[in-house]
Amino acid sequence: ISGLPKKESKQLRFWLDVESLRDHQGNEIQYNKPARVQLSWYFRSQDSMPKIETGDRWQLSVKLHRPRSFVNPAGFDYQLWLLRKAIGATGYVIKGDNRPLQKDKQNFSDAIEIWRYQLQRWVIQSSDSPHEGILAALLI
């Protein structure tokens, strides 16, 4: 898991750096494999959500799509934004063998993301302000 996972009422959204990728038949994909994907994971309730943190390693069954968006010359270009963030595919987690894996040694960029995540969690947990999200955004 890279970046800061975003937790909403019944959805998790996060970036995943891809180590290996297999198709629905179990064959490993070697070519045109995205290095990073943006995933959503939907749940029936918040209680059933797993704890996902920056730096975690997961094995997930997913449905992936090419990053696409509508062309609007005067508006925000979502496809270009994904490209700038090095996101090669978007998708969502489906039922399957979804489980956490053992963490590897972290590199420096992973450590920075983990510190940002921990700082964000600390601000949200220790603040009683209704503007805790704004405080976290300004700090991080």
N, CA, C and O atoms as a MOPAC input file, in Angstrom:
PM7 MOZYME 1SCF
protein

 N      0.86200 1    -1.15900 1     0.00000 1
 C      0.00000 1     0.00000 1     0.00000 1
 C      0.90900 1     1.22200 1     0.00000 1
 O      1.82400 1     1.32300 1     0.81700 1
 N      0.65600 1     2.14100 1    -0.91100 1
 C      1.45100 1     3.36500 1    -0.94900 1
 C      0.50300 1     4.56200 1    -0.83600 1
 O     -0.70200 1     4.43300 1    -1.05200 1
 N      1.04900 1     5.69800 1    -0.50300 1
 C      0.21000 1     6.86900 1    -0.30100 1
 C     -0.59900 1     6.74400 1     0.98000 1
 O     -0.33800 1     5.86900 1     1.80600 1
 N     -1.57600 1     7.61700 1     1.14000 1
 C     -2.42100 1     7.61100 1     2.32400 1
 C     -3.76300 1     6.97100 1     1.97900 1
 O     -4.50600 1     7.51700 1     1.16400 1
 N     -4.08900 1     5.83300 1     2.57600 1
 C     -5.39900 1     5.22300 1     2.31800 1
 C     -6.51400 1     6.15400 1     2.78800 1
 O     -6.40800 1     6.80500 1     3.82700 1
 N     -7.58000 1     6.19800 1     2.00000 1
 C     -8.71700 1     7.05800 1     2.33200 1
 C     -9.88100 1     6.17300 1     2.74700 1
 O    -10.33200 1     5.32100 1     1.98100 1
 N    -10.36400 1     6.38200 1     3.96800 1
 C    -11.44800 1     5.57300 1     4.49900 1
 C    -12.72500 1     6.40500 1     4.49700 1
 O    -12.77900 1     7.47800 1     5.09800 1
 N    -13.74000 1     5.90600 1     3.82200 1
 C    -15.04100 1     6.55100 1     3.82100 1
 C    -16.01900 1     5.63300 1     4.54500 1
 O    -15.59900 1     4.64300 1     5.14600 1
 N    -17.29900 1     5.93600 1     4.50200 1
 C    -18.26200 1     5.18200 1     5.30600 1
 C    -18.24100 1     3.68300 1     5.01400 1
 O    -18.17800 1     2.88500 1     5.95000 1
 N    -18.29100 1     3.28300 1     3.76100 1
 C    -18.28300 1     1.85800 1     3.41600 1
 C    -17.27100 1     1.55100 1     2.30900 1
 O    -17.42600 1     0.57900 1     1.56900 1
 N    -16.24700 1     2.37900 1     2.20400 1
 C    -15.28000 1     2.22200 1     1.12700 1
 C    -13.88700 1     2.58900 1     1.59900 1
 O    -13.69800 1     3.54100 1     2.35600 1
 N    -12.91100 1     1.81200 1     1.13500 1
 C    -11.50000 1     2.15200 1     1.28300 1
 C    -10.97100 1     2.47400 1    -0.10400 1
 O    -11.28900 1     1.77300 1    -1.06400 1
 N    -10.17600 1     3.51400 1    -0.22100 1
 C     -9.53200 1     3.84000 1    -1.49500 1
 C     -8.04900 1     4.00800 1    -1.21000 1
 O     -7.65700 1     4.70300 1    -0.27200 1
 N     -7.22900 1     3.36000 1    -2.03500 1
 C     -5.79100 1     3.37800 1    -1.78400 1
 C     -5.03500 1     3.09000 1    -3.06700 1
 O     -5.59800 1     2.62700 1    -4.05900 1
 N     -3.73000 1     3.38200 1    -3.01700 1
 C     -2.82500 1     3.05200 1    -4.11000 1
 C     -2.06800 1     1.80200 1    -3.70800 1
 O     -1.71600 1     1.60800 1    -2.54500 1
 N     -1.82800 1     0.96700 1    -4.69100 1
 C     -1.10800 1    -0.27600 1    -4.45900 1
 C      0.02200 1    -0.37400 1    -5.47100 1
 O     -0.21600 1    -0.31500 1    -6.67700 1
 N      1.24600 1    -0.52200 1    -4.99000 1
 C      2.38400 1    -0.76300 1    -5.87700 1
 C      2.40000 1    -2.25100 1    -6.18600 1
 O      2.43800 1    -3.08000 1    -5.27800 1
 N      2.37000 1    -2.58300 1    -7.45900 1
 C      2.19500 1    -3.96100 1    -7.90700 1
 C      3.53700 1    -4.67700 1    -7.94400 1
 O      4.47900 1    -4.22300 1    -8.59400 1
 N      3.61400 1    -5.80900 1    -7.23600 1
 C      4.81000 1    -6.66000 1    -7.28000 1
 C      4.66100 1    -7.72400 1    -8.35200 1
 O      5.58200 1    -7.95400 1    -9.13500 1
 N      3.49800 1    -8.37700 1    -8.39100 1
 C      3.21700 1    -9.36100 1    -9.42900 1
 C      1.72800 1    -9.31400 1    -9.72700 1
 O      0.92000 1    -8.87900 1    -8.90600 1
 N      1.38800 1    -9.77500 1   -10.92800 1
 C      0.01300 1    -9.69800 1   -11.39200 1
 C     -0.31900 1   -10.97400 1   -12.16100 1
 O      0.45400 1   -11.42300 1   -13.00900 1
 N     -1.46800 1   -11.54500 1   -11.85500 1
 C     -1.91900 1   -12.75500 1   -12.53700 1
 C     -3.29500 1   -12.50900 1   -13.12600 1
 O     -4.08800 1   -11.74700 1   -12.57400 1
 N     -3.58000 1   -13.16200 1   -14.25900 1
 C     -4.90400 1   -13.05000 1   -14.85900 1
 C     -5.87000 1   -14.00200 1   -14.15600 1
 O     -5.48100 1   -14.69800 1   -13.21800 1
 N     -7.11500 1   -14.03700 1   -14.60000 1
 C     -8.13300 1   -14.84600 1   -13.93100 1
 C     -7.86600 1   -16.35000 1   -14.03500 1
 O     -8.48000 1   -17.13300 1   -13.30900 1
 N     -6.96500 1   -16.76400 1   -14.92200 1
 C     -6.61200 1   -18.18400 1   -15.04800 1
 C     -5.36500 1   -18.54500 1   -14.24500 1
 O     -4.96100 1   -19.70800 1   -14.21500 1
 N     -4.75700 1   -17.56200 1   -13.59800 1
 C     -3.58500 1   -17.82100 1   -12.77200 1
 C     -2.26000 1   -17.65000 1   -13.48200 1
 O     -1.21200 1   -17.91000 1   -12.89000 1
 N     -2.27600 1   -17.21600 1   -14.74800 1
 C     -1.03600 1   -16.99700 1   -15.49900 1
 C     -0.43200 1   -15.64600 1   -15.12600 1
 O     -1.13500 1   -14.63800 1   -15.06600 1
 N      0.87300 1   -15.63600 1   -14.87800 1
 C      1.52400 1   -14.38400 1   -14.51000 1
 C      1.61100 1   -13.46200 1   -15.72600 1
 O      1.95600 1   -13.89900 1   -16.82400 1
 N      1.30200 1   -12.20900 1   -15.52100 1
 C      1.34500 1   -11.19000 1   -16.57700 1
 C      2.72100 1   -10.52800 1   -16.51900 1
 O      3.11300 1    -9.98800 1   -15.48400 1
 N      3.44100 1   -10.57100 1   -17.61800 1
 C      4.78500 1   -10.00200 1   -17.68600 1
 C      4.80700 1    -8.64400 1   -18.38000 1
 O      5.57600 1    -7.76300 1   -17.99600 1
 N      3.96400 1    -8.47000 1   -19.40300 1
 C      4.00900 1    -7.27100 1   -20.23200 1
 C      2.82000 1    -6.37300 1   -19.92900 1
 O      1.74200 1    -6.85300 1   -19.57900 1
 N      3.02100 1    -5.06800 1   -20.06500 1
 C      1.98400 1    -4.06300 1   -19.82600 1
 C      1.41700 1    -4.14700 1   -18.41100 1
 O      0.24300 1    -3.84800 1   -18.19400 1
 N      2.23400 1    -4.54500 1   -17.46600 1
 C      1.81600 1    -4.63000 1   -16.06700 1
 C      1.95100 1    -3.23800 1   -15.44900 1
 O      3.03500 1    -2.65700 1   -15.50000 1
 N      0.88800 1    -2.69000 1   -14.87000 1
 C      1.01500 1    -1.37100 1   -14.23900 1
 C      1.87200 1    -1.45300 1   -12.98600 1
 O      1.80200 1    -2.42900 1   -12.24000 1
 N      2.67300 1    -0.43600 1   -12.76000 1
 C      3.52600 1    -0.40700 1   -11.57200 1
 C      2.73200 1    -0.00500 1   -10.33600 1
 O      3.03500 1    -0.44800 1    -9.22800 1
 N      1.72000 1     0.82900 1   -10.52200 1
 C      0.88300 1     1.28500 1    -9.40400 1
 C     -0.56600 1     1.33200 1    -9.87800 1
 O     -0.85400 1     1.74700 1   -11.00100 1
 N     -1.46600 1     0.90200 1    -9.01000 1
 C     -2.89700 1     0.93900 1    -9.32100 1
 C     -3.63700 1     1.67100 1    -8.20000 1
 O     -3.20400 1     1.68100 1    -7.04700 1
 N     -4.74500 1     2.27400 1    -8.56500 1
 C     -5.62500 1     2.90000 1    -7.57500 1
 C     -6.82800 1     1.99000 1    -7.40800 1
 O     -7.52400 1     1.68800 1    -8.37800 1
 N     -7.07800 1     1.54600 1    -6.16600 1
 C     -8.14400 1     0.58300 1    -5.91300 1
 C     -9.17100 1     1.12000 1    -4.93500 1
 O     -8.86300 1     1.92300 1    -4.05500 1
 N    -10.39700 1     0.65800 1    -5.11100 1
 C    -11.46800 1     0.88200 1    -4.15200 1
 C    -11.87700 1    -0.47900 1    -3.61000 1
 O    -11.85700 1    -1.47900 1    -4.32900 1
 N    -12.24600 1    -0.50500 1    -2.34400 1
 C    -12.68200 1    -1.74800 1    -1.69700 1
 C    -13.96000 1    -1.41500 1    -0.94900 1
 O    -13.95100 1    -0.60700 1    -0.02100 1
 N    -15.05500 1    -2.03600 1    -1.35200 1
 C    -16.36700 1    -1.73300 1    -0.80600 1
 C    -16.79000 1    -2.77700 1     0.23100 1
 O    -16.47100 1    -3.95900 1     0.10400 1
 N    -17.51600 1    -2.31900 1     1.26100 1
 C    -17.95400 1    -3.17800 1     2.35500 1
 C    -19.40700 1    -2.88100 1     2.71200 1
 O    -19.92600 1    -1.80800 1     2.40700 1
 N    -20.04800 1    -3.83700 1     3.35500 1
 C    -21.42500 1    -3.65000 1     3.82000 1
 C    -21.48900 1    -2.72000 1     5.03100 1
 O    -22.46200 1    -1.98500 1     5.20100 1
 N    -20.45800 1    -2.75000 1     5.86900 1
 C    -20.41400 1    -1.87600 1     7.04300 1
 C    -18.96400 1    -1.54500 1     7.36900 1
 O    -18.04400 1    -2.21000 1     6.89400 1
 N    -18.76700 1    -0.51100 1     8.18300 1
 C    -17.41500 1    -0.12600 1     8.57100 1
 C    -16.75600 1    -1.17700 1     9.45200 1
 O    -15.52900 1    -1.28300 1     9.47900 1
 N    -17.55200 1    -1.94800 1    10.16600 1
 C    -17.00700 1    -2.96600 1    11.06600 1
 C    -16.29300 1    -4.08800 1    10.31900 1
 O    -15.40300 1    -4.73500 1    10.87100 1
 N    -16.68100 1    -4.31800 1     9.06300 1
 C    -16.08300 1    -5.41700 1     8.30200 1
 C    -14.83100 1    -5.00000 1     7.52800 1
 O    -14.22100 1    -5.82900 1     6.85200 1
 N    -14.44100 1    -3.72200 1     7.62000 1
 C    -13.25700 1    -3.24500 1     6.90300 1
 C    -11.98200 1    -3.75000 1     7.57100 1
 O    -11.86100 1    -3.70100 1     8.79500 1
 N    -11.02900 1    -4.23600 1     6.77100 1
 C     -9.73800 1    -4.61000 1     7.35700 1
 C     -8.92000 1    -3.35400 1     7.66800 1
 O     -9.18600 1    -2.27900 1     7.13100 1
 N     -7.94300 1    -3.50300 1     8.52400 1
 C     -7.06400 1    -2.39000 1     8.84100 1
 C     -5.98300 1    -2.32800 1     7.76800 1
 O     -5.13600 1    -3.21700 1     7.67500 1
 N     -6.01800 1    -1.28300 1     6.96900 1
 C     -5.03500 1    -1.10500 1     5.89500 1
 C     -4.20800 1     0.12700 1     6.22200 1
 O     -4.75000 1     1.19800 1     6.49400 1
 N     -2.89300 1    -0.03500 1     6.19100 1
 C     -1.99000 1     1.06300 1     6.48200 1
 C     -0.93700 1     1.18000 1     5.39300 1
 O     -0.64000 1     0.21500 1     4.68900 1
 N     -0.38900 1     2.35300 1     5.27100 1
 C      0.68900 1     2.59300 1     4.32300 1
 C      1.85500 1     1.66600 1     4.63800 1
 O      2.25000 1     1.53000 1     5.79500 1
 N      2.39800 1     1.03600 1     3.62100 1
 C      3.52300 1     0.12500 1     3.79600 1
 C      3.11200 1    -1.33300 1     3.90800 1
 O      3.96600 1    -2.21800 1     3.84300 1
 N      1.81300 1    -1.60400 1     4.07700 1
 C      1.33900 1    -2.98800 1     4.14900 1
 C      1.48300 1    -3.66300 1     2.78600 1
 O      1.46900 1    -3.01000 1     1.74300 1
 N      1.62000 1    -4.97800 1     2.82500 1
 C      1.62900 1    -5.79500 1     1.60100 1
 C      0.38000 1    -6.66700 1     1.62200 1
 O      0.07300 1    -7.28600 1     2.64000 1
 N     -0.33900 1    -6.72000 1     0.50800 1
 C     -1.57300 1    -7.49000 1     0.41000 1
 C     -1.59000 1    -8.30700 1    -0.86100 1
 O     -1.01800 1    -7.91800 1    -1.88000 1
 N     -2.25300 1    -9.43900 1    -0.78700 1
 C     -2.61200 1   -10.21900 1    -1.97900 1
 C     -4.10300 1    -9.97800 1    -2.17100 1
 O     -4.90800 1   -10.28200 1    -1.29100 1
 N     -4.46700 1    -9.42800 1    -3.33000 1
 C     -5.84900 1    -9.05100 1    -3.57400 1
 C     -6.34400 1    -9.57500 1    -4.91400 1
 O     -5.58700 1    -9.65000 1    -5.88200 1
 N     -7.61000 1    -9.93200 1    -4.96100 1
 C     -8.28600 1   -10.23600 1    -6.22100 1
 C     -8.97000 1    -8.94600 1    -6.65000 1
 O     -9.76200 1    -8.37200 1    -5.90300 1
 N     -8.65900 1    -8.50000 1    -7.85100 1
 C     -9.15500 1    -7.19400 1    -8.29000 1
 C     -9.68800 1    -7.24300 1    -9.71400 1
 O     -9.37300 1    -8.15400 1   -10.48000 1
 N    -10.48500 1    -6.27100 1   -10.04900 1
 C    -10.94200 1    -6.01600 1   -11.41700 1
 C    -10.31200 1    -4.69200 1   -11.81000 1
 O    -10.57300 1    -3.67100 1   -11.17400 1
 N     -9.47800 1    -4.69300 1   -12.85700 1
 C     -8.74600 1    -3.49900 1   -13.26200 1
 C     -9.25300 1    -2.94900 1   -14.58600 1
 O     -9.74000 1    -3.68600 1   -15.44300 1
 N     -9.12600 1    -1.63800 1   -14.72800 1
 C     -9.49300 1    -0.92900 1   -15.95300 1
 C     -8.36400 1     0.02100 1   -16.32200 1
 O     -7.58200 1     0.43800 1   -15.46800 1
 N     -8.29100 1     0.35200 1   -17.59100 1
 C     -7.35500 1     1.38800 1   -18.00800 1
 C     -7.83000 1     2.72600 1   -17.45700 1
 O     -9.03300 1     2.96600 1   -17.35500 1
 N     -6.89200 1     3.59400 1   -17.10300 1
 C     -7.32000 1     4.91000 1   -16.60800 1
 C     -7.90000 1     5.73900 1   -17.75100 1
 O     -7.21800 1     6.03100 1   -18.73300 1
 N     -9.15900 1     6.10900 1   -17.60500 1
 C     -9.84900 1     6.90300 1   -18.63300 1
 C    -10.64700 1     7.98800 1   -17.95100 1
 O    -10.98000 1     7.89900 1   -16.76900 1
 N    -10.94800 1     9.02700 1   -18.73400 1
 C    -11.83400 1    10.08100 1   -18.24700 1
 C    -12.43200 1    10.79500 1   -19.44300 1
 O    -12.00700 1    10.60500 1   -20.58200 1
 N    -13.42100 1    11.61600 1   -19.15900 1
 C    -14.02500 1    12.42500 1   -20.20200 1
 C    -13.09800 1    13.58300 1   -20.53600 1
 O    -12.35800 1    14.07200 1   -19.68200 1
 N    -13.14900 1    14.01100 1   -21.78200 1
 C    -12.32400 1    15.13600 1   -22.20600 1
 C    -13.11500 1    16.41700 1   -21.98300 1
 O    -14.18000 1    16.62100 1   -22.56500 1
 N    -12.57400 1    17.26900 1   -21.13300 1
 C    -13.18300 1    18.55300 1   -20.85000 1
 C    -12.06500 1    19.58500 1   -20.82800 1
 O    -11.37300 1    19.72000 1   -19.81900 1
 N    -11.87500 1    20.32700 1   -21.93800 1
 C    -10.73400 1    21.25000 1   -22.01900 1
 C    -10.71900 1    22.30400 1   -20.91100 1
 O     -9.64900 1    22.76600 1   -20.51400 1
 N    -11.88500 1    22.68400 1   -20.41300 1
 C    -11.93300 1    23.74200 1   -19.39400 1
 C    -11.92700 1    23.18400 1   -17.97800 1
 O    -11.86800 1    23.94700 1   -17.01400 1
 N    -11.98700 1    21.86500 1   -17.84000 1
 C    -12.10800 1    21.27800 1   -16.50600 1
 C    -10.93200 1    20.41400 1   -16.11600 1
 O     -9.90000 1    20.39200 1   -16.78700 1
 N    -11.10800 1    19.71000 1   -15.02500 1
 C    -10.07500 1    18.83200 1   -14.47900 1
 C     -9.90800 1    17.59700 1   -15.35500 1
 O    -10.89500 1    16.95500 1   -15.71400 1
 N     -8.67300 1    17.26100 1   -15.69900 1
 C     -8.38300 1    16.08400 1   -16.51900 1
 C     -7.92700 1    14.94400 1   -15.60400 1
 O     -6.75700 1    14.86100 1   -15.23200 1
 N     -8.86700 1    14.07500 1   -15.25300 1
 C     -8.61000 1    12.97200 1   -14.32500 1
 C     -7.57400 1    12.00500 1   -14.87700 1
 O     -6.70700 1    11.54000 1   -14.13700 1
 N     -7.65200 1    11.69600 1   -16.16800 1
 C     -6.71500 1    10.76000 1   -16.78400 1
 C     -5.28700 1    11.30100 1   -16.71800 1
 O     -4.35700 1    10.54800 1   -16.42800 1
 N     -5.10600 1    12.57200 1   -16.98000 1
 C     -3.78300 1    13.18300 1   -16.90200 1
 C     -3.27100 1    13.19100 1   -15.46500 1
 O     -2.08500 1    12.96100 1   -15.23000 1
 N     -4.15900 1    13.45600 1   -14.49700 1
 C     -3.78100 1    13.43500 1   -13.08700 1
 C     -3.28600 1    12.04800 1   -12.69000 1
 O     -2.26300 1    11.92700 1   -12.01700 1
 N     -4.01100 1    10.98700 1   -13.10500 1
 C     -3.58300 1     9.61300 1   -12.82200 1
 C     -2.22000 1     9.33500 1   -13.44900 1
 O     -1.35900 1     8.71100 1   -12.82900 1
 N     -2.03500 1     9.79700 1   -14.66300 1
 C     -0.76300 1     9.60900 1   -15.36000 1
 C      0.37800 1    10.29500 1   -14.60600 1
 O      1.46400 1     9.73000 1   -14.48100 1
 N      0.14300 1    11.49400 1   -14.11200 1
 C      1.17400 1    12.21900 1   -13.35900 1
 C      1.51400 1    11.53400 1   -12.04100 1
 O      2.63700 1    11.65200 1   -11.55200 1
 N      0.55700 1    10.82200 1   -11.46700 1
 C      0.78400 1    10.08400 1   -10.22200 1
 C      1.32100 1     8.67900 1   -10.48500 1
 O      1.46400 1     7.89100 1    -9.55100 1
 N      1.61900 1     8.35700 1   -11.74100 1
 C      2.17100 1     7.06100 1   -12.16000 1
 C      1.20600 1     5.91500 1   -11.88200 1
 O      1.63700 1     4.80600 1   -11.56500 1
 N     -0.08600 1     6.17100 1   -11.99800 1
 C     -1.09700 1     5.13800 1   -11.79900 1
 C     -1.45500 1     4.55300 1   -13.15700 1
 O     -1.99500 1     5.24500 1   -14.01900 1
 N     -1.14700 1     3.26800 1   -13.33900 1
 C     -1.33200 1     2.61600 1   -14.62300 1
 C     -2.69000 1     1.97000 1   -14.80700 1
 O     -3.04500 1     1.59200 1   -15.92300 1
 N     -3.46900 1     1.83200 1   -13.72200 1
 C     -4.79500 1     1.22200 1   -13.81400 1
 C     -5.60700 1     1.62100 1   -12.58800 1
 O     -5.06000 1     1.94900 1   -11.53600 1
 N     -6.92500 1     1.58300 1   -12.75100 1
 C     -7.83700 1     1.78900 1   -11.62400 1
 C     -8.72000 1     0.55900 1   -11.53100 1
 O     -8.85300 1    -0.19200 1   -12.49700 1
 N     -9.32000 1     0.35500 1   -10.37300 1
 C    -10.18900 1    -0.80300 1   -10.24200 1
 C    -10.73200 1    -0.94600 1    -8.84300 1
 O    -10.70200 1    -0.01500 1    -8.03900 1
 N    -11.23200 1    -2.14400 1    -8.57000 1
 C    -11.81300 1    -2.41500 1    -7.26300 1
 C    -11.52300 1    -3.85000 1    -6.85900 1
 O    -11.25900 1    -4.71000 1    -7.70100 1
 N    -11.57600 1    -4.09100 1    -5.56400 1
 C    -11.29900 1    -5.41000 1    -4.99500 1
 C    -12.56700 1    -6.25000 1    -5.09400 1
 O    -13.66200 1    -5.78000 1    -4.78200 1
 N    -12.40700 1    -7.50600 1    -5.53600 1
 C    -13.53100 1    -8.43400 1    -5.62300 1
 C    -13.32600 1    -9.56500 1    -4.62100 1
 O    -12.26200 1    -9.68200 1    -4.01200 1
 N    -14.35000 1   -10.39500 1    -4.45700 1
 C    -14.21700 1   -11.52900 1    -3.54500 1
 C    -13.15400 1   -12.47700 1    -4.06400 1
 O    -13.05700 1   -12.73200 1    -5.26500 1
 N    -12.37100 1   -12.98500 1    -3.15600 1
 C    -11.29100 1   -13.89700 1    -3.52300 1
 C    -10.37000 1   -14.09300 1    -2.33800 1
 O    -10.76200 1   -13.88300 1    -1.19000 1
 N     -9.14600 1   -14.49600 1    -2.62300 1
 C     -8.15500 1   -14.74000 1    -1.58500 1
 C     -7.46900 1   -13.42200 1    -1.22800 1
 O     -6.30900 1   -13.20900 1    -1.57900 1
 N     -8.18700 1   -12.53800 1    -0.52900 1
 C     -7.66900 1   -11.23000 1    -0.13700 1
 C     -7.11300 1   -11.33100 1     1.27400 1
 O     -7.84700 1   -11.54700 1     2.23800 1
 N     -5.79000 1   -11.17000 1     1.37100 1
 C     -5.16400 1   -11.33900 1     2.68200 1
 C     -3.89000 1   -10.51300 1     2.76300 1
 O     -3.24600 1   -10.23900 1     1.75000 1
 N     -3.53400 1   -10.11900 1     3.99200 1
 C     -2.27300 1    -9.39500 1     4.16500 1
 C     -1.08700 1   -10.34800 1     4.05100 1
 O     -1.18900 1   -11.52700 1     4.38800 1
 N      0.02400 1    -9.82800 1     3.57700 1
 C      1.26800 1   -10.58200 1     3.47300 1
 C      2.28000 1    -9.99400 1     4.44300 1
 O      2.07900 1    -8.90700 1     4.98400 1
 N      3.35700 1   -10.71500 1     4.65500 1
 C      4.40400 1   -10.24000 1     5.54400 1
 C      5.08500 1    -9.02700 1     4.92900 1
 O      5.34300 1    -8.98900 1     3.72600 1
 N      5.37500 1    -8.03400 1     5.76800 1
 C      6.02800 1    -6.81500 1     5.29300 1
 C      7.48400 1    -7.08600 1     4.96700 1
 O      8.15400 1    -7.87100 1     5.63800 1
 N      7.96400 1    -6.41800 1     3.92000 1
 C      9.38100 1    -6.46100 1     3.56500 1
 C     10.08900 1    -5.28700 1     4.22000 1
 O      9.46300 1    -4.46200 1     4.88500 1
 N     11.39200 1    -5.22200 1     4.02500 1
 C     12.12900 1    -4.04400 1     4.45700 1
 C     11.60900 1    -2.85200 1     3.67000 1
 O     11.24900 1    -2.97600 1     2.49900 1
 N     11.57500 1    -1.70800 1     4.31800 1
 C     11.04800 1    -0.50900 1     3.68500 1
 C     12.17400 1     0.33600 1     3.11200 1
 O     13.27600 1     0.39300 1     3.65700 1
 N     11.86700 1     0.99200 1     1.99600 1
 C     12.82100 1     1.95100 1     1.47100 1
 C     12.46500 1     3.33900 1     2.01000 1
 O     11.48700 1     3.48200 1     2.74400 1
 N     13.22400 1     4.32800 1     1.66600 1
 C     13.05200 1     5.66800 1     2.22700 1
 C     11.69900 1     6.27200 1     1.87000 1
 O     11.05100 1     6.87300 1     2.72700 1
 N     11.26400 1     6.12500 1     0.62600 1
 C      9.97200 1     6.70600 1     0.23600 1
 C      8.81400 1     6.03000 1     0.97100 1
 O      7.83200 1     6.69200 1     1.30700 1
 N      8.91400 1     4.72900 1     1.22400 1
 C      7.89000 1     4.04300 1     2.02500 1
 C      7.86600 1     4.59900 1     3.44600 1
 O      6.79700 1     4.79700 1     4.02300 1
 N      9.03600 1     4.84700 1     4.00300 1
 C      9.11100 1     5.36800 1     5.36700 1
 C      8.45100 1     6.73600 1     5.46500 1
 O      7.75800 1     7.01300 1     6.44300 1
 N      8.65100 1     7.59100 1     4.47900 1
 C      8.02300 1     8.91300 1     4.47100 1
 C      6.50700 1     8.77300 1     4.42400 1
 O      5.80100 1     9.47000 1     5.15300 1
 N      6.00200 1     7.88500 1     3.58000 1
 C      4.55500 1     7.67500 1     3.48500 1
 C      3.99000 1     7.12800 1     4.79400 1
 O      2.89700 1     7.51900 1     5.20500 1
 N      4.71200 1     6.24000 1     5.44500 1
 C      4.26400 1     5.68800 1     6.72600 1
 C      4.23200 1     6.78400 1     7.79000 1
 O      3.29000 1     6.84300 1     8.58000 1
 N      5.24200 1     7.64900 1     7.82200 1
 C      5.23700 1     8.76000 1     8.77600 1
 C      4.05900 1     9.69700 1     8.51400 1
 O      3.40500 1    10.15100 1     9.45400 1
 N      3.78800 1     9.98300 1     7.25100 1
 C      2.64500 1    10.84300 1     6.91400 1
 C      1.34900 1    10.20700 1     7.38300 1
 O      0.48300 1    10.89300 1     7.92500 1
 N      1.20500 1     8.90600 1     7.18200 1
 C     -0.00800 1     8.19700 1     7.60100 1
 C     -0.14900 1     8.23700 1     9.12400 1
 O     -1.23300 1     8.50800 1     9.64100 1
 N      0.93900 1     7.97000 1     9.83700 1
 C      0.88000 1     7.97600 1    11.29500 1
 C      0.57800 1     9.37000 1    11.83600 1
 O     -0.15400 1     9.50500 1    12.81700 1
 N      1.12800 1    10.40000 1    11.21400 1
 C      0.85500 1    11.76900 1    11.61700 1
 C     -0.60900 1    12.12900 1    11.37100 1
 O     -1.24200 1    12.78200 1    12.20100 1
 N     -1.13700 1    11.70300 1    10.23900 1
 C     -2.55100 1    11.93900 1     9.93500 1
 C     -3.43800 1    11.26600 1    10.97900 1
 O     -4.37300 1    11.88900 1    11.48200 1
 N     -3.16100 1    10.01000 1    11.31200 1
 C     -3.94500 1     9.27500 1    12.30500 1
 C     -3.86300 1     9.94900 1    13.67400 1
 O     -4.86700 1    10.03800 1    14.38100 1
 N     -2.67500 1    10.42500 1    14.05200 1
 C     -2.49900 1    11.08400 1    15.33700 1
 C     -3.34100 1    12.35300 1    15.42400 1
 O     -3.99500 1    12.59200 1    16.43900 1
 N     -3.33100 1    13.16800 1    14.37100 1
 C     -4.11000 1    14.41200 1    14.37100 1
 C     -5.59100 1    14.10000 1    14.50300 1
 O     -6.28500 1    14.74100 1    15.29200 1
 N     -6.08500 1    13.13900 1    13.75700 1
 C     -7.51200 1    12.80800 1    13.78500 1
 C     -7.91300 1    12.22300 1    15.13400 1
 O     -8.98900 1    12.53900 1    15.64300 1
 N     -7.07200 1    11.37600 1    15.72400 1
 C     -7.41400 1    10.74800 1    17.00000 1
 C     -7.28700 1    11.70300 1    18.17700 1
 O     -8.05600 1    11.58900 1    19.13100 1
 N     -6.33500 1    12.65100 1    18.14700 1
 C     -6.15000 1    13.51000 1    19.30300 1
 C     -6.87800 1    14.83900 1    19.21600 1
 O     -6.85900 1    15.60500 1    20.17900 1
 N     -7.51000 1    15.13400 1    18.11300 1
 C     -8.21600 1    16.40100 1    17.96900 1
 C     -9.69900 1    16.21600 1    18.26400 1
 O    -10.31600 1    15.24000 1    17.83700 1
 N    -10.25600 1    17.16400 1    18.99600 1
 C    -11.70100 1    17.15000 1    19.20800 1
 C    -12.37900 1    18.22900 1    18.36200 1
 O    -13.56100 1    18.52100 1    18.54400 1
 N    -11.62800 1    18.80800 1    17.44800 1
 C    -12.15000 1    19.84400 1    16.56800 1
 C    -12.97900 1    19.21700 1    15.44500 1
 O    -12.64500 1    18.13300 1    14.96500 1
 N    -14.04900 1    19.88200 1    15.02400 1
 C    -14.80400 1    19.37800 1    13.86800 1
 C    -14.03900 1    19.56000 1    12.55300 1
 O    -14.46300 1    19.07000 1    11.50600 1
 N    -12.91600 1    20.26600 1    12.61800 1
 C    -12.11400 1    20.53100 1    11.42300 1
 C    -10.82500 1    19.71000 1    11.41400 1
 O     -9.80100 1    20.16600 1    10.90400 1
 N    -10.87300 1    18.50400 1    11.97600 1
 C     -9.66700 1    17.68100 1    12.07800 1
 C     -9.10400 1    17.31100 1    10.70800 1
 O     -7.88800 1    17.19500 1    10.55800 1
 N     -9.95700 1    17.12700 1     9.71300 1
 C     -9.48700 1    16.80600 1     8.36700 1
 C     -8.68900 1    17.95100 1     7.76500 1
 O     -7.67700 1    17.72500 1     7.10200 1
 N     -9.13700 1    19.17400 1     7.99200 1
 C     -8.43200 1    20.34800 1     7.49400 1
 C     -7.09500 1    20.49800 1     8.20600 1
 O     -6.08700 1    20.82300 1     7.57900 1
 N     -7.08600 1    20.25800 1     9.52600 1
 C     -5.83900 1    20.32300 1    10.28100 1
 C     -4.82300 1    19.30800 1     9.75600 1
 O     -3.64600 1    19.62900 1     9.58600 1
 N     -5.28400 1    18.09000 1     9.50400 1
 C     -4.39000 1    17.05000 1     8.98800 1
 C     -3.87300 1    17.41300 1     7.61200 1
 O     -2.69300 1    17.21100 1     7.32400 1
 N     -4.73400 1    17.94800 1     6.75600 1
 C     -4.32300 1    18.33000 1     5.40300 1
 C     -3.27100 1    19.44400 1     5.43700 1
 O     -2.29400 1    19.39600 1     4.69000 1
 N     -3.46700 1    20.43300 1     6.29100 1
 C     -2.50500 1    21.51200 1     6.39400 1
 C     -1.16300 1    21.04300 1     6.95300 1
 O     -0.10600 1    21.50600 1     6.52600 1
 N     -1.21900 1    20.13000 1     7.90300 1
 C      0.00300 1    19.62800 1     8.52300 1
 C      0.78900 1    18.72300 1     7.58100 1
 O      2.01600 1    18.79900 1     7.52200 1
 N      0.09300 1    17.87900 1     6.85600 1
 C      0.77400 1    16.90400 1     6.00200 1
 C      1.08700 1    17.51100 1     4.65700 1
 O      1.66100 1    16.84300 1     3.79700 1

